[in-house]
Amino acid sequence: MRSNPERRTALVDAAIEVLAAEGARGLTFRAVDTAAAVPNGTASNYFANRDDLLTHAGLRIHDRLGPNPADLDQPPSAEFLTTLLQLLRHRLTADRTGYLALLELRLEATRRPALQQALTERVRANLEENRALHEAHGLPGDPLVLYCAVGGLMLEQLTLPGVLPEGALEDVVRGLLSPGT
């Protein structure tokens, strides 16, 4: 296996583009080579097999969609929580391709145990980081409920953008933080 980290990252990013455009069935080494504009056979020099490429793509997407640490340095408040969720929406919207590829990978993980394990470990770690951040900042609401609600909201906004009205994220957060109002 080759070990040029920049080339490997470029190939994984190309795989993410292919996943978003063609789905998991369209992800071939040749399609990745074409998307990365590299000679045929390059991707197969960096990844042992298709499962290896899928796993690397799944892990890379989480790096691409993760928060900027500077965004986390604010005093605790409901407004801070809303700001964090707005920043998440912005990241997912800005890298819609990454989000769509992640959805494809989640579906593919139902058929590939190794991919499911890798994604489960990564998402579970992300969820734990979110919970720890929530607690450390003394944020209101239940972090698991927020995770599930915002995940569903992002799914709607990025796959069927005309379903939810403008301001839905803020409305959902307000509703979760002040139930019964």
VEXTORRO-93538 format. One record per residue (C-alpha): x, y, z; residue in one letter. Coordinates in pm, whole numbers, padded with zeros to 5 digits, always signed. Layout:
<nodes>
XYZA;...
</nodes>
This chain:
<nodes>
+00000+00000+00000M;+00117+00349-00080R;+00154+00596+00207S;+00135+00948+00062N;-00114+01101+00312P;-00214+01391+00085E;-00288+01157-00206R;-00479+00920+00022R;-00694+01210+00150T;-00757+01331-00205A;-00868+00982-00305L;-01098+00952-00003V;-01247+01295-00080D;-01303+01179-00438A;-01472+00866-00302A;-01704+01088-00099I;-01795+01280-00414E;-01867+00954-00597V;-02078+00824-00308L;-02288+01140-00304A;-02336+01143-00681A;-02363+00772-00763E;-02439+00595-00437G;-02247+00306-00289A;-02302+00087-00596R;-02125+00346-00810G;-01819+00352-00587L;-01546+00172-00778T;-01173+00226-00781F;-01201+00343-01141R;-01473+00596-01049A;-01255+00727-00764V;-00952+00754-00992D;-01162+00949-01244T;-01307+01180-00978A;-00961+01243-00833A;-00815+01299-01181A;-00538+01044-01122V;-00420+00755-01340P;-00630+00438-01337N;-00511+00200-01069G;-00410+00471-00823T;-00689+00409-00571A;-00618+00037-00568S;-00260+00119-00467N;-00387+00301-00155Y;-00674+00082-00039F;-00675-00294+00008A;-01031-00332-00120N;-01362-00155-00157R;-01452-00211+00211D;-01128-00038+00312D;-01215+00258+00089L;-01571+00277+00228L;-01443+00275+00587T;-01190+00550+00517H;-01462+00756+00349A;-01689+00716+00651G;-01421+00832+00891L;-01312+01121+00668R;-01666+01255+00637I;-01681+01300+01012H;-01355+01496+01001D;-01494+01719+00725R;-01822+01781+00904L;-01676+01828+01254G;-01682+02158+01442P;-01414+02422+01441N;-01272+02418+01798P;-01287+02800+01809A;-01666+02779+01775D;-01685+02589+02104L;-01522+02863+02311D;-01825+03062+02427Q;-01999+03105+02761P;-02283+02860+02835P;-02636+02963+02741S;-02936+02858+02538A;-02816+03106+02275E;-02479+02929+02261F;-02658+02599+02202L;-02864+02754+01922T;-02547+02902+01773T;-02374+02560+01782L;-02666+02400+01603L;-02677+02680+01345Q;-02306+02626+01283L;-02372+02253+01240L;-02645+02330+00988R;-02406+02562+00806H;-02130+02296+00795R;-02368+02031+00667L;-02518+02266+00411T;-02174+02384+00296A;-02060+02020+00258D;-02390+01875+00140R;-02194+01622-00065T;-02027+01493+00251G;-02361+01463+00429Y;-02525+01280+00138L;-02226+01045+00117A;-02261+00978+00490L;-02624+00879+00436L;-02514+00641+00161E;-02251+00494+00391L;-02502+00446+00672R;-02723+00248+00436L;-02427+00047+00309E;-02324-00023+00670A;-02643-00227+00714T;-02488-00477+00472R;-02122-00452+00572R;-02043-00541+00935P;-01692-00389+00935A;-01823-00058+00802L;-02108-00066+01052Q;-01861-00122+01336Q;-01633+00162+01224A;-01920+00408+01179L;-02084+00302+01506T;-01761+00361+01697E;-01709+00701+01535R;-02066+00821+01580V;-02077+00693+01938R;-01754+00883+02011A;-01900+01197+01851N;-02216+01160+02059L;-02008+01123+02375E;-01807+01435+02284E;-02134+01623+02232N;-02265+01506+02569R;-01941+01608+02744A;-01948+01950+02573L;-02312+01992+02671H;-02235+01914+03035E;-01911+02114+03048A;-02091+02424+02920H;-02395+02368+03141G;-02622+02380+02838L;-02995+02331+02877P;-03188+02034+02745G;-03106+01668+02703D;-02811+01614+02466P;-02948+01282+02336L;-03289+01433+02258V;-03119+01727+02084L;-02897+01488+01885Y;-03194+01287+01762C;-03415+01589+01689A;-03147+01786+01508V;-03036+01475+01316G;-03389+01432+01184G;-03416+01800+01104L;-03088+01795+00910M;-03203+01488+00718L;-03517+01677+00609E;-03339+02001+00524Q;-03060+01843+00322L;-03255+01576+00137T;-03593+01748+00091L;-03516+02116+00144P;-03869+02237+00071G;-04039+02040+00350V;-03957+02246+00659L;-04016+02621+00691P;-03738+02875+00737E;-03642+02894+01105G;-03733+02530+01177A;-03403+02464+01356L;-03454+02753+01593E;-03818+02651+01652D;-03716+02292+01730V;-03446+02406+01974V;-03688+02645+02149R;-03947+02368+02174G;-03698+02121+02318L;-03560+02367+02570L;-03896+02490+02692S;-04147+02204+02663P;-04509+02287+02719G;-04487+02638+02573T;
</nodes>
